[in-house]
Amino acid sequence: MNILKRLEVESTETEATRWINDDIKPIEGGRRTWTFWTFHNYWILINSNISTYLTGSSLIALGLTWWQAIISIVVGNILATIFVILNSVPGAYYHIGFPVVNRYVWGMYGSSFVIWNRILLSLVWYGFQAWIGGECLYVCLLALSPSLETHIPNHMPASTGMTTAQFFAYILFMLVSLPFIYIRPHKLKNLFYYSSATILIFEIVLLIWALATMGPAGFGDTISSTPTEEASSTGWLIAYGIISTIGSIAAGILNQNDYARFASRPRDAIMGQIFSFPLYAIICSIIGILVTAATQNRFGGALWNLPDIFTTLIQNGGSRERVAGFFAGAALVISQIGVNVPGNALSGGFDFAATFPRYINIRRGAYLTALLSIAVNPWKLVNTATTFLAVLGSYSVFLGPMTGLMISSYFVVNRRKINVDDLFVGNKDSVYWFTYGVNWRAIVAWVCGTAPSMPGFVASVNTSVAVPVGFTHLYYICFLAGFAISAAVYSGLHLIFPAHAIKNFVETSGSPDQVMMEYQERWDGESSEDADEDVNKNGVVRSRAVDF
């Protein structure tokens, strides 16, 4: 018991409980530090990285031409922006994160289902991005020593798809990332500024270099290829490309409240994302297509992965190529840290902290995410990057309905009125207790939104399974279909079978603005996590232990 007691995290409450700690409670004024530019720079990092750069390759692999891929990218990112903004509103106004928001959607215990799904995605994405970061660091090491593979002899079996030197670079990247994981979310502004500036400059220089040096042969057939599918199916493939584009960021859409809650003002979260989200995602994806096409003839084939381009330059060039390769690799390392720490490590940290708030805070959860991500064998995922991104995009079969539930619950069922205090009460006294802590309406609505796309999903994963073309087409629009069906069923069930405690709160409370103001004033009275001392509910001052 003494050991468990020592492992407990500190909280501004009397003690950390099953439902709350400092990192799960509504963010008080002292930690709401994200301005317009913070959100702007955040999306530069999230949407300007190698995964986004590879979007064009995954869409062209589907059978689309380069211009059809661009249409899918543009439309997909515009739609994704709408979902991001809508799903940011609860966090921006009530300053509560994704795990807590889902308590009023699924119930106090039912929310665990969504949280564990998001934890799984955080582990997979962190491992994937960390391995790519290791590839970028490998470029730097190779530039310093072109005989790197000789200096670090390979002892890895061929089946792993990697060498010992590549694995060493991956572990080194993981270690380099650890200090950045320690930074609290409300103190990430400087990291965002420097990282976003680095990646923007790199992208501009990369595009200029590729276009200026492509030679008289011009673009490769990446940019001039003809459709590989019949015209009758092209429209559905473009629709699939749009949903794949949304699916690649669907996990970020789902938990955007985790970051919107740090907004200085609600409009900072909205305006800071409405333009930056689609702009940089579209630009990075188009640069990926142009750079690949511009370098295709000189390399004898399309090299979509940026580290492969610079590795090839270093191995076939001289000292100038080595210097250029080193700085390119360094810029990409900064980019990968910039996307992986806030986008994956902290996302996992939020969710682990909400699952075990008595023992885990954001820092502990983020480090746990980094450690457990090794178990997903990211080196195998990257070896089939296009397939991997397609599978992760297909996960929107499940995420689209979850997003639909969150948005319909806030805007339709709760009418933007949330009883924040009751989100931290784990018994019948909470208006969000529903039935034994689970909202059965959410379960039914999620199943209804997921089921229609499942036959097509199974057929896409297992090509030996044949399904009618209608199911395939429904799967092609799975995010939108699942979102709409789950939102409609959830709202309908709450209308026909209302949760009386919620209905009573919504009907008897004031306007949404009044409710928001009341709870903001209530929770702004709590101490900041940077305070030297805390005051518990009985007014007794106590010292804060080391916050880790």
Stockholm file with secondary structure:
# STOCKHOLM 1.0

chainA/1-548         MNILKRLEVESTETEATRWINDDIKPIEGGRRTWTFWTFHNYWILINSNISTYLTGSSLIALGLTWWQAIISIVVGNILATIFVILNSVPGAYYHIGFPVVNRYVWGMYGSSFVIWNRILLSLVWYGFQAWIGGECLYVCLLALSPSLETHIPNHMPASTGMTTAQFFAYILFMLVSLPFIYIRPHKLKNLFYYSSATILIFEIVLLIWALATMGPAGFGDTISSTPTEEASSTGWLIAYGIISTIGSIAAGILNQNDYARFASRPRDAIMGQIFSFPLYAIICSIIGILVTAATQNRFGGALWNLPDIFTTLIQNGGSRERVAGFFAGAALVISQIGVNVPGNALSGGFDFAATFPRYINIRRGAYLTALLSIAVNPWKLVNTATTFLAVLGSYSVFLGPMTGLMISSYFVVNRRKINVDDLFVGNKDSVYWFTYGVNWRAIVAWVCGTAPSMPGFVASVNTSVAVPVGFTHLYYICFLAGFAISAAVYSGLHLIFPAHAIKNFVETSGSPDQVMMEYQERWDGESSEDADEDVNKNGVVRSRAVDF
#=GR chainA/1-548 SS CHHHHHHCCCCSSSSCCSSCCTTTSCCCGGGCCBCHHHHHHHHHHHHSSHHHHTHHHHHHHTTCCHHHHHHHHHHHHHHHHHHHHHHHHHHHHHCCCHHHHHHHHHCTTTHHHHHHHHHHHHHHHHHHHHHHHHHHHHHHHHHHCTTHHHHSCCCSCGGGSCCHHHHHHHHHHHHHHHHHHTSCGGGCHHHHHHHHHHHHHHHHHHHHHHHHTSCTTCSCTTTTCCCSSCHHHHHHHHHHHHHHHHHHTHHHHHTTHHHHTTBSSHHHHHHHHHTHHHHHHHHHHHHHHHHHHHHHHHHTSCCCSHHHHHHHHHHHSCHHHHHHHHHHHHHHHHHHHHHHIIIIIHHHHHHHHHHSTTTCCHHHHHHHHHHHGGGGCHHHHHHTHHHHHHHHHHTHHHHHHHHHHHHHIIIIISTTCCCTGGGGCCSTTSTTCTBTTBCHHHHHHHHHHHGGGHHHHHHHHCTTCCCCHHHHHHHHTHHHHHHHHHHHHHHHHHHHSCCHHHHHHHHHSCCHHHHHHHHHHHHHTSCCTTCSEEECTTSCEEECCCCC
#=GC SS_cons         CHHHHHHCCCCSSSSCCSSCCTTTSCCCGGGCCBCHHHHHHHHHHHHSSHHHHTHHHHHHHTTCCHHHHHHHHHHHHHHHHHHHHHHHHHHHHHCCCHHHHHHHHHCTTTHHHHHHHHHHHHHHHHHHHHHHHHHHHHHHHHHHCTTHHHHSCCCSCGGGSCCHHHHHHHHHHHHHHHHHHTSCGGGCHHHHHHHHHHHHHHHHHHHHHHHHTSCTTCSCTTTTCCCSSCHHHHHHHHHHHHHHHHHHTHHHHHTTHHHHTTBSSHHHHHHHHHTHHHHHHHHHHHHHHHHHHHHHHHHTSCCCSHHHHHHHHHHHSCHHHHHHHHHHHHHHHHHHHHHHIIIIIHHHHHHHHHHSTTTCCHHHHHHHHHHHGGGGCHHHHHHTHHHHHHHHHHTHHHHHHHHHHHHHIIIIISTTCCCTGGGGCCSTTSTTCTBTTBCHHHHHHHHHHHGGGHHHHHHHHCTTCCCCHHHHHHHHTHHHHHHHHHHHHHHHHHHHSCCHHHHHHHHHSCCHHHHHHHHHHHHHTSCCTTCSEEECTTSCEEECCCCC
//
